[in-house]
Amino acid sequence: MPDKKWDYSFLSGNTLGFHLTLNPQAPLPPSANVYRQFLQHGIVVSDRELDSILAGREQGLQTISGILRTTAPSLGQDLNLKLSTMLADALLEKSLSGQLSREFPTAMDRLAAQEAQMQELSRQLAPPGQNSGFVPQLFERLPPVGVGFSLTIHF
């Protein structure tokens, strides 16, 4: 029986996703994750630029670790390091992703922005009497809920 890993996530806050990975691989180093984000936006990063970004990650990791040591000393060294690393990586990834999406949007980012503009325009142009009543308006404001499943197989 191959090694397997189950995981779950919430996509867009309203869709539950289940993920099964067969033969899971070790996670990529932080430098590979940062470099991948730039490549997804069509930007090639030099080693010096990558080292500069990773130095900022290291400073953030030390700051978060210091805060955790002060506010939650009962965590212990191992858990402190694990949490600090997870938080620093998540903050770096979200910050970098947001900045790259604003400054160098991908085709998917541009399509999502156009879709949002079209939905806003169609909402503004809808006839005023079309949705009379409180309950239908309430249901229109609720986002659709769904469930997804992904399967990843590493050979």
C-alpha positions, -999 to +999 in steps of 0.1 A: +000+000+000+015+034-010+020+062+015-009+086+017-017+119+032-052+134+038-058+171+042-087+195+039-091+232+032-117+259+028-116+275-006-129+311-009-143+306+026-173+286+015-162+255-003-148+225+016-120+207-002-107+172+006-072+164-006-056+129-009-019+127-018-004+093-027+033+090-022+037+124-006+069+143-012+089+164+013+079+201+012+099+224-010+124+247+007+113+283+013+135+296-016+118+273-041+083+285-030+093+321-033+110+316-067+079+297-079+056+326-070+077+350-091+078+325-120+040+323-120+039+360-127+065+358-154+094+373-134+128+358-131+145+366-098+183+367-094+200+348-066+209+381-049+172+392-049+161+358-037+186+359-008+174+394+001+138+382+003+148+351+024+168+373+048+136+392+054+119+358+061+146+349+086+141+383+104+104+377+105+109+342+119+131+355+147+106+383+155+077+358+157+098+334+177+106+361+202+070+371+205+060+335+211+087+330+237+075+361+256+037+356+253+036+317+255+067+304+272+050+271+279+051+261+242+086+248+244+115+253+219+103+228+194+067+239+191+078+276+192+102+270+162+075+250+143+048+277+148+072+305+141+083+289+108+047+282+098+036+318+106+066+334+089+062+313+057+024+320+056+029+357+061+057+358+034+036+338+009+004+359+014+023+392+013+043+382-018+012+368-035-008+400-029+019+423-040+027+403-072-010+401-081-014+439-078+018+448-096+021+419-121-013+403-125-015+369-142-042+362-168-063+345-141-060+376-119-072+398-147-101+374-155-112+374-118-111+412-117-131+414-150-156+389-136-160+410-104-166+441-124-192+424-146-211+411-116-211+446-100-223+461-133-251+435-137-261+441-100-263+479-106-283+475-139-309+450-125-344+464-125-354+477-090-386+455-087-369+423-099-360+411-064-388+422-042-390+407-007-365+403+020-360+365+018-350+363-019-325+392-013-311+374+017-305+342-003-289+361-031-263+374-007-253+340+005-224+325-014-228+291-030-215+263-009-197+233-025-174+204-018-143+196-038-119+167-039-084+166-053-061+136-058-023+140-062-001+111-071+037+114-070+055+088-090 
